[in-house]
């Protein structure tokens, strides 16, 4: 890696890996914090992420690990960096989507976590 990649490009890759690693750790710690919270709405959000939205949440973490950590370390061609960037961008969009669909409002939280479906 050091022979093929100029010094500044190598530093950018290491910065990307460090940033993605920090974000991955923060995401996991935030989920643990939500799941152990005493506030019902925060726990309900973690229940959504570990229940109905589990596949999307795990996909988001997996994309972050692959596109943000693994690919920048092993990429030797320019197109591999472009693929890593596109995957990381898609992962960020997925993270934004998960944020908006997993927020449980304080006034109607029980409707989000109950297994029953009720008509309006």
C-alpha positions as CSV (number, residue, x, y, z in Angstrom):
1,X,0.0,0.0,0.0
2,X,2.7,2.5,0.9
3,X,4.6,1.9,-2.4
4,X,1.6,2.4,-4.7
5,X,-0.2,5.2,-2.9
6,X,1.4,8.6,-2.5
7,X,1.8,9.9,1.1
8,X,-1.1,12.4,1.0
9,X,-3.5,9.8,-0.5
10,X,-2.5,7.3,2.2
11,X,-3.2,9.9,4.9
12,X,-6.6,10.5,3.4
13,X,-7.4,6.8,3.5
14,X,-6.2,6.5,7.1
15,X,-8.4,9.5,8.1
16,X,-11.4,7.9,6.3
17,X,-10.8,4.6,8.2
18,X,-10.4,6.4,11.5
19,X,-13.6,8.4,10.9
20,X,-15.6,5.4,9.9
21,X,-14.3,3.4,12.8
22,X,-15.3,6.1,15.2
23,X,-18.7,6.4,13.6
24,X,-19.2,2.6,13.8
25,X,-18.3,2.6,17.5
26,X,-20.5,5.6,18.2
27,X,-23.5,3.9,16.4
28,X,-23.1,0.8,18.5
29,X,-22.7,2.8,21.8
30,X,-25.7,4.9,20.9
31,X,-27.8,1.8,20.4
32,X,-26.7,0.4,23.7
33,X,-27.5,3.7,25.4
34,X,-31.0,3.7,23.8
35,X,-31.7,0.2,24.8
36,X,-30.7,0.8,28.5
37,X,-32.5,4.2,28.8
38,X,-35.1,4.7,31.5
39,X,-37.1,6.9,29.1
40,X,-39.8,4.8,27.4
41,X,-39.5,6.6,24.0
42,X,-35.8,6.0,23.8
43,X,-36.2,2.3,24.6
44,X,-39.0,2.1,22.1
45,X,-36.6,3.5,19.4
46,X,-34.1,0.8,20.3
47,X,-36.9,-1.8,20.1
48,X,-37.7,-0.6,16.6
49,X,-34.1,-0.9,15.6
50,X,-33.8,-4.4,17.0
51,X,-37.2,-5.5,15.8
52,X,-38.9,-4.2,12.7
53,X,-35.9,-2.3,11.4
54,X,-33.2,-4.8,12.4
55,X,-32.3,-5.8,8.8
56,X,-31.9,-2.2,7.7
57,X,-29.9,-1.3,10.9
58,X,-27.5,-4.3,10.4
59,X,-27.2,-3.4,6.8
60,X,-26.2,0.2,7.7
61,X,-23.6,-1.1,10.2
62,X,-22.3,-3.6,7.6
63,X,-22.0,-1.0,4.8
64,X,-20.2,1.4,7.2
65,X,-17.7,-1.4,8.1
66,X,-17.1,-2.5,4.5
67,X,-17.2,0.9,2.7
68,X,-15.7,3.0,5.5
69,X,-13.1,0.7,7.0
70,X,-12.3,-2.3,4.8
71,X,-12.4,-0.9,1.2
72,X,-10.2,2.2,1.9
73,X,-7.6,-0.1,3.4
74,X,-7.4,-2.6,0.5
75,X,-8.3,-0.4,-2.5
76,X,-5.5,-0.1,-5.0
77,X,-7.4,1.2,-8.0
78,X,-9.3,4.5,-8.4
79,X,-12.6,2.7,-9.1
80,X,-12.4,0.9,-5.8
81,X,-12.3,4.2,-4.0
82,X,-15.3,5.4,-6.0
83,X,-17.2,2.2,-5.1
84,X,-16.3,2.7,-1.4
85,X,-17.5,6.3,-1.6
86,X,-20.8,5.4,-3.3
87,X,-21.4,2.6,-0.7
88,X,-20.6,5.0,2.2
89,X,-22.9,7.6,0.8
90,X,-25.7,5.0,0.5
91,X,-25.0,3.9,4.0
92,X,-25.4,7.5,5.2
93,X,-28.7,7.9,3.4
94,X,-29.8,4.6,5.1
95,X,-28.8,6.0,8.4
96,X,-30.8,9.2,7.8
97,X,-33.8,7.1,6.9
98,X,-33.4,4.9,10.0
99,X,-33.2,8.1,12.1
100,X,-36.5,9.4,10.8
101,X,-38.4,6.2,11.0
102,X,-37.2,5.1,14.4
103,X,-37.9,8.3,16.3
104,X,-40.7,7.6,18.7
105,X,-42.7,10.7,19.6
106,X,-43.6,11.2,23.3
107,X,-47.3,11.4,22.8
108,X,-48.0,8.2,20.8
109,X,-45.2,5.9,21.7
110,X,-47.3,2.8,22.5
111,X,-48.7,2.8,18.9
112,X,-45.2,2.2,17.5
113,X,-44.2,-0.7,19.8
114,X,-47.4,-2.7,20.2
115,X,-47.9,-5.7,18.1
116,X,-51.5,-4.9,17.4
117,X,-52.7,-3.0,14.4
118,X,-55.5,-0.6,15.0
119,X,-57.6,1.4,12.6
120,X,-57.6,5.1,12.8
